[in-house]
């Protein structure tokens, strides 16, 4: 067992000692998505700093805690705030919590993020389901010697997002009359917002939205054989589309404006899995 896999097992064991059940669904809450914590009944909170081997989130709006509980009848493990490469963490540290979820027995992973809308038909506040992605960060959490106990050396990425989960998201959208967009998400490393030229580039490449997270977690989850669904809140129009500066406060303000329909959508979706 490598040092990395040993860290994963120690972290998973520490969480097992705090949580009296095995979750089925894991979730990662990106910027502005912490409203979803209100869906969790009988929450058990574990700060990241109390989990051996885990780094601590430093981004405003990311609480930096595990929250275990139930949403209806569904048992969940939720990361209230994620880790980002732009904070200085290695991709293996960013994806460490996903590995821990897998070690806990979680097979379904729902990832959320805040993103800039590259597709000009989108509007701030839109929800986009990610159907494919572009990893333009120049980093990959699988670099280095392969951890055979975690997954294969060359994992297939033909379908990184699970078709059945995407169909459940579409059904939840229909039930609630809550429209969702679908599209391609591009990862640029941040932490500065993208330039107008970079946005023109990713649009040319086929991206509908751009952000600074999520794809490393998708890669690690696929490597480990987990089923993945990913959702982006369009918190702003990307650089160069509107004649105004971009800010993290705009991200949080937009997420706050749409928090209630997002909360109801996710509650419905999680209970359908």
TORTILO-184659 format. One line per field, with one value per residue (C-alpha): residue number from 1; residue in three letters; y, x, z. Coordinates in Angstrom, 3 decimals, always signed. Each point is the difference from the previous one (the first is absolute). Example, Ala and Ser with C-alpha at 12.3 -4.5 7.8 and 13.67 -1.06 7.14 Angstrom:
BEGIN
nr <- [1|2]
rest <- [ALA|SER]
c2 <- [-4.500|+3.440]
c1 <- [+12.300|+1.370]
c3 <- [+7.800|-0.660]
// end
This chain:
BEGIN
nr <- [1|2|3|4|5|6|7|8|9|10|11|12|13|14|15|16|17|18|19|20|21|22|23|24|25|26|27|28|29|30|31|32|33|34|35|36|37|38|39|40|41|42|43|44|45|46|47|48|49|50|51|52|53|54|55|56|57|58|59|60|61|62|63|64|65|66|67|68|69|70|71|72|73|74|75|76|77|78|79|80|81|82|83|84|85|86|87|88|89|90|91|92|93|94|95|96|97|98|99|100|101|102|103|104|105|106|107|108|109|110|111|112|113|114|115|116|117|118|119|120|121|122|123|124|125|126|127|128|129|130|131|132|133|134|135|136|137|138|139|140|141|142|143|144|145|146|147|148|149|150|151|152|153|154|155|156|157|158|159|160|161|162|163|164|165|166|167|168|169|170|171|172|173|174|175|176|177|178|179|180|181|182|183|184|185|186|187|188|189|190|191|192|193|194|195|196|197|198|199|200|201|202|203|204|205|206|207|208|209|210|211|212|213|214|215|216|217|218|219|220|221|222|223|224|225|226|227|228|229|230|231|232|233|234|235|236|237|238|239|240|241|242|243|244|245|246|247|248|249|250|251|252|253|254|255|256|257|258|259|260|261|262|263|264|265|266|267|268|269|270|271|272|273]
rest <- [UNK|UNK|UNK|UNK|UNK|UNK|UNK|UNK|UNK|UNK|UNK|UNK|UNK|UNK|UNK|UNK|UNK|UNK|UNK|UNK|UNK|UNK|UNK|UNK|UNK|UNK|UNK|UNK|UNK|UNK|UNK|UNK|UNK|UNK|UNK|UNK|UNK|UNK|UNK|UNK|UNK|UNK|UNK|UNK|UNK|UNK|UNK|UNK|UNK|UNK|UNK|UNK|UNK|UNK|UNK|UNK|UNK|UNK|UNK|UNK|UNK|UNK|UNK|UNK|UNK|UNK|UNK|UNK|UNK|UNK|UNK|UNK|UNK|UNK|UNK|UNK|UNK|UNK|UNK|UNK|UNK|UNK|UNK|UNK|UNK|UNK|UNK|UNK|UNK|UNK|UNK|UNK|UNK|UNK|UNK|UNK|UNK|UNK|UNK|UNK|UNK|UNK|UNK|UNK|UNK|UNK|UNK|UNK|UNK|UNK|UNK|UNK|UNK|UNK|UNK|UNK|UNK|UNK|UNK|UNK|UNK|UNK|UNK|UNK|UNK|UNK|UNK|UNK|UNK|UNK|UNK|UNK|UNK|UNK|UNK|UNK|UNK|UNK|UNK|UNK|UNK|UNK|UNK|UNK|UNK|UNK|UNK|UNK|UNK|UNK|UNK|UNK|UNK|UNK|UNK|UNK|UNK|UNK|UNK|UNK|UNK|UNK|UNK|UNK|UNK|UNK|UNK|UNK|UNK|UNK|UNK|UNK|UNK|UNK|UNK|UNK|UNK|UNK|UNK|UNK|UNK|UNK|UNK|UNK|UNK|UNK|UNK|UNK|UNK|UNK|UNK|UNK|UNK|UNK|UNK|UNK|UNK|UNK|UNK|UNK|UNK|UNK|UNK|UNK|UNK|UNK|UNK|UNK|UNK|UNK|UNK|UNK|UNK|UNK|UNK|UNK|UNK|UNK|UNK|UNK|UNK|UNK|UNK|UNK|UNK|UNK|UNK|UNK|UNK|UNK|UNK|UNK|UNK|UNK|UNK|UNK|UNK|UNK|UNK|UNK|UNK|UNK|UNK|UNK|UNK|UNK|UNK|UNK|UNK|UNK|UNK|UNK|UNK|UNK|UNK|UNK|UNK|UNK|UNK|UNK|UNK|UNK|UNK|UNK|UNK|UNK|UNK|UNK|UNK|UNK|UNK|UNK|UNK]
c2 <- [+0.000|+3.401|+2.993|+1.609|-2.982|-0.373|+3.628|-0.719|-2.998|+1.924|+2.842|-2.383|-1.814|+3.276|+0.888|-3.458|+0.526|+3.208|-1.121|-2.969|-0.780|-0.566|+2.763|-0.871|+3.433|+2.357|+3.685|+2.825|+3.511|+2.743|+3.772|+1.110|-3.527|-0.218|+0.594|-3.746|-0.670|+1.031|-3.180|-2.240|-1.438|-1.009|+1.379|-1.234|+2.590|-0.778|+2.885|-0.837|+0.781|-2.895|-2.560|-1.415|+0.694|+2.484|+3.567|+2.959|+2.255|+3.663|+1.539|+2.408|-1.691|-3.511|-1.143|-2.799|-2.768|-3.410|-0.218|-3.465|-0.596|-0.830|+1.685|-1.717|-3.680|+0.542|-0.161|+2.548|+1.199|+3.642|+2.077|+3.488|+1.781|-1.483|+0.191|+1.689|-0.262|+3.796|-0.076|-1.706|-3.562|-2.851|-1.686|-3.112|+2.132|+1.584|-3.445|-1.590|+0.445|-1.817|-2.905|+0.029|-0.112|-3.038|-1.647|+0.639|-1.975|+2.918|-0.827|+3.134|+3.427|+3.288|+2.944|+3.641|+3.220|+3.638|+0.745|+2.790|-0.276|-0.242|-0.886|+3.345|-1.475|-0.725|+2.437|+0.484|-2.282|-2.789|-3.543|-2.017|-3.756|-0.862|-2.531|+0.108|+2.052|+1.521|-0.294|+3.061|+0.306|-1.937|-2.182|-3.475|-1.793|-3.298|+1.183|-2.064|-3.682|-1.545|-1.094|-3.349|-0.492|+3.261|-0.589|-0.899|+1.688|+1.203|+0.607|+0.448|+3.492|-0.555|+0.581|+1.858|+1.010|-2.764|-0.239|-1.362|+2.778|+2.601|-1.462|+0.256|+3.666|+0.573|-1.717|+2.144|+3.055|-1.075|-0.771|+3.417|+1.954|+1.227|+0.299|-1.217|+0.668|-2.594|+0.594|-0.312|+1.350|+1.256|+0.076|+2.780|+0.036|+3.454|+1.711|+3.021|+0.139|-0.763|+2.622|+0.763|-1.716|-3.134|-0.017|+0.291|-2.920|-2.318|+0.942|-0.937|-3.318|-0.704|+1.065|+1.361|+0.917|+0.546|-0.477|-0.823|-3.351|-3.297|-1.769|-1.417|-1.519|-1.390|-1.654|-1.536|-1.226|-1.644|-1.529|-1.545|-1.265|+2.473|+1.293|+3.766|+2.840|+3.620|+3.231|+3.609|+3.159|+2.731|+2.758|+2.506|+0.500|-0.790|+2.735|+2.106|-0.777|+2.910|+3.247|-0.414|-1.421|-3.452|-0.642|-2.817|+2.078|-0.139|-3.788|-0.140|+2.552|-1.915|-3.303|+1.585|+1.268|-3.465|-2.041|-1.109|-1.618|-1.577|-1.415|-1.530|-1.418|-1.690|-1.353|-1.582|-1.357|-1.572|-1.822|-1.450|-1.706]
c1 <- [+0.000|+1.403|+0.208|-2.896|-2.339|+0.938|-1.036|-3.326|-0.672|+0.870|-2.319|-2.836|+0.441|-0.076|-3.303|-1.457|+0.658|-2.073|-2.838|-2.266|-1.113|+1.353|-1.053|-1.090|+0.399|+2.959|-0.226|+2.492|-1.395|+1.687|-0.212|-3.519|-1.372|+0.088|-3.779|-0.292|+1.085|-3.533|-1.266|+1.925|-1.828|+1.788|+3.341|+3.320|+2.712|+3.710|+2.406|+2.602|+2.752|-1.164|+0.422|+3.545|+1.791|-2.566|+0.760|-2.150|-1.928|+1.060|-2.546|-2.681|-3.407|+1.483|-0.714|+2.556|-1.981|-1.481|-3.731|-1.543|-3.732|-3.109|-1.968|-3.365|+0.947|+3.334|+3.180|+2.552|+3.542|+0.438|+3.136|-1.106|+2.700|+2.654|+3.734|+1.469|+3.340|+0.293|+0.173|+3.355|-1.191|+1.295|-2.659|+0.298|-0.890|-2.925|-1.376|+0.874|-3.592|-1.390|+2.320|-1.185|-3.635|+0.787|+1.735|-3.150|-2.011|-1.554|-0.691|-1.897|+1.679|-1.796|+2.312|-1.104|+1.758|-0.399|+0.937|+0.176|-2.393|+1.889|-3.089|-1.610|-3.515|+0.500|-0.910|+1.370|-1.965|-0.395|+0.771|+2.126|+0.489|+3.496|-0.079|+3.732|+3.057|+3.277|+2.920|+2.084|+1.736|+3.098|-0.325|-1.411|-0.471|+1.135|+3.525|+2.761|+0.080|-3.450|-1.688|-1.268|-2.259|-1.771|-0.534|+1.578|+3.048|-1.984|-3.644|-2.568|-1.528|-2.428|-2.928|+1.287|-3.531|-2.486|-2.897|-2.497|+0.741|-0.379|-3.400|-1.038|+1.037|-2.130|-2.946|+0.398|+0.071|-3.269|-1.706|+0.829|-0.358|+3.510|+1.983|+3.570|+2.510|+2.469|+3.502|+3.765|+2.016|+3.560|+2.513|+2.577|+2.179|-0.765|-0.051|-0.255|-3.108|+0.558|+0.857|-2.364|+2.468|-0.021|-3.797|+0.011|+2.441|-2.129|-3.138|+1.791|+0.948|-3.647|-0.367|-3.279|+1.327|+3.354|+1.210|+2.896|-0.975|-1.867|+1.885|+2.762|-2.740|-1.780|+3.229|+0.709|-3.577|+0.044|+3.378|-1.571|-3.101|-2.473|-3.090|+0.209|-2.458|+1.192|-2.003|+1.074|-1.736|+0.561|+0.880|+1.227|+0.561|+3.619|+2.543|-0.566|-3.713|-1.163|+1.890|+0.515|+2.663|-0.345|+0.153|-0.460|-2.695|-2.067|+0.353|-1.341|-2.764|-1.366|+0.129|-1.912|-2.682|-0.765|+0.622|-3.576|-0.828|+3.464|-0.598|-3.336|+1.419|+2.890|-2.243|-2.252|+2.917|+1.859|-3.124|-0.468|+3.411]
c3 <- [+0.000|-0.982|+2.306|-1.892|+0.270|+3.663|+0.553|-1.722|+2.224|+3.183|-0.962|-0.856|+3.300|+1.927|-1.649|+0.620|+3.692|-0.100|-2.289|+0.872|-3.571|-3.515|-2.437|-3.527|-1.585|+0.292|-0.854|-0.417|+0.446|-1.993|+0.434|+0.866|+0.353|+3.803|+0.085|-0.676|+3.580|+0.994|-1.715|+2.408|+3.002|+3.216|-1.210|+1.362|-0.625|-0.192|-0.765|-2.634|+2.473|+2.198|-2.805|-0.172|-3.261|-1.309|-1.026|+1.049|-2.384|+0.038|-2.411|+1.308|+0.013|+0.380|+3.561|-0.056|+1.664|-0.682|+0.658|+0.283|+0.293|-1.971|-2.762|+0.225|+0.155|-1.745|+2.106|-1.180|+0.610|-0.997|-0.359|+1.026|-1.952|-2.280|-0.511|-3.088|-1.756|-0.019|+3.807|-0.448|+0.518|-2.114|-2.196|+2.189|+3.040|-1.852|-0.855|+3.349|+1.322|-3.052|+0.745|+3.606|-1.146|-2.120|+2.961|+2.065|-2.552|-1.882|-3.660|-1.170|-0.025|-0.700|-0.635|-0.049|-0.888|-0.931|-3.601|-2.504|-2.936|-3.303|-2.039|-0.766|+0.176|+3.717|+2.767|+3.525|+2.298|-2.576|+1.095|-2.431|+0.152|-1.206|-2.831|-0.830|+0.873|-1.128|+2.413|-0.876|+3.374|-1.052|+3.116|+0.606|+3.349|-1.568|-0.833|+1.540|+0.922|-0.286|+3.215|-1.277|+3.012|-0.899|-3.720|-3.365|-1.509|-3.054|+1.002|-2.759|-0.148|-2.873|+2.354|+3.064|+1.004|+0.752|-2.476|+2.514|+2.481|-2.741|-0.872|+3.656|-0.022|-3.110|+1.697|+3.138|-2.266|-1.624|+3.288|+1.435|-3.269|+0.751|-3.242|-0.207|-2.735|-1.250|-1.254|+0.091|+2.934|-0.478|+2.845|+0.159|+3.117|+1.459|+2.407|-2.304|-2.118|-3.667|-2.594|-2.890|-2.358|+2.160|-0.076|-3.789|-0.063|+2.143|-1.932|-3.224|+1.614|+0.796|+3.634|+1.342|+3.453|+1.678|+3.553|+2.306|+1.522|-0.337|-2.800|+2.245|+2.177|-3.067|-1.165|+3.411|+0.368|-3.435|+0.803|+3.098|-1.809|+1.523|-1.814|-0.487|-0.515|-0.138|+0.096|-0.562|+1.138|-2.575|+2.451|-2.587|-3.687|-0.849|-0.761|-3.099|-0.379|+2.152|+0.502|+3.742|+2.327|+1.580|+3.733|+2.506|+1.676|-3.190|+0.101|+3.550|-0.650|-3.002|+1.871|+2.885|-2.378|-1.404|+3.133|+0.691|-3.382|-0.001|+3.484|-0.989|-3.213|+1.786|+2.750|-2.613|-2.017|+2.927|+1.147|-3.498|-0.019]
// end
